[in-house]
Amino acid sequence: MLLAACTASEEKTSGTTTPVTRPDTDSCPDPGINEPGEVCETDALTACISACGTVCGNDNACREPCFASCAKESSGDVTPPVTLVVGPESPVLSDTATLSFACNEESCTFQCRLNGEPWRNCVSPETLSGLGEGEQVFEVLAVDAAGNQEVAPARFAWVVTAGPGNGTPAGADSPVSDSGQLLCYDHASEIPCPAPGEAFFGQDGHYYGTPMSHSVVGDGTVLDEVTGLQWQREGDGVVRTWLGALSYCGSLELAGYSDWRLPGEWELITLVDFGKVSPAIDTTAFPDTRSSLYWTSTEHAGSAEMAWSVLFSYGYVAPNPKTHDNAFVRCVR
């Protein structure tokens, strides 16, 4: 309820000009509080409080917000606050999230809600847990010390794909398995994985995907249970040029199949386990893997003389001259 302060005017009485103040009849709830010619309180706050008493009587449920409205108008602060919300980068493979928020004034109180739930009092930072998969929408509404409420709630949205706390592997519907990297690092050494908003947050060690799963078939092949690709388990130990690698896989007959081919860059990378080194691969499934270069069928976009290869000592991807006979081969279908 907003009550107007009294406005000054002049009223001629008995031939003389007498300064009087009266309520603003456009917005006062009871224009009859002060009739023309009656002297209104000259202090706007006092006048407003007096009007509250007249309108509300002894009804405290009416009087308290009315008095608060008087104080707000008397202070002259009618500008609503604005809130800024900061949250996790999307997508997030975790069922927890921490969001921080602040208004542009010195003192604000906040109400929050998640995904349209009822509003509740909250303070920053706010940590949410037990999040399900899909889009999450967090809203914050601020009220400043003068009682001005934010015009519209501040909104922050992000997507949760899945996480260990959800009871299902993160990225369970993804055709790409987890990298195997579980640790976090700064520019020099291993560190505890930082929280959202801290330096070095957002690296591979923060995220968990579907674990690698390789089945040794027994016919000289390995089935990747995540990607569905069937791999040659052991190569012939020969280094080749790029064209030689293409020819080798194209003519390979193994496990009753003749449709083998040289894998693309992103296909071969799915075998890299960044939690291991020299070689960075599941050595139970692929025991003969060298800590060396392996060809891919992907040509370099910047040079027709180059193609991409994967270095299985650390899992690096690097361009390699096609004419160099320096890389091994593992075929796929």
Secondary structure, 3 states (H helix, E strand, C coil): CCCCCCEEEEEEECCEEEEEEECCCCCCCCHHHCCCCCCCCCCHHHHHHHHHHHHHCCCHHHHHHHHHHHHHHHHCCCCCCCEEEECCCCCECCCCEEEEEEECCCCEEEEEEECCCCCEEECCCEEECCCCCEEEEEEEEEEECCCCECCCCEEEEEEECCCHHHCCCCCCCCCCCCCCCCCEECCCCEECCCCCCCCCCCCHHHCCCCCCCEEECCCCEEEECCCCCEEECCCCCCCECHHHHHHHHHCCCECCECCCECCCHHHHHCCCCCCCCCCCCCCCCCCCCCCCEEEEEEECCCCCCEEEEEECCCCEEEEEECCCCCEECCCEC
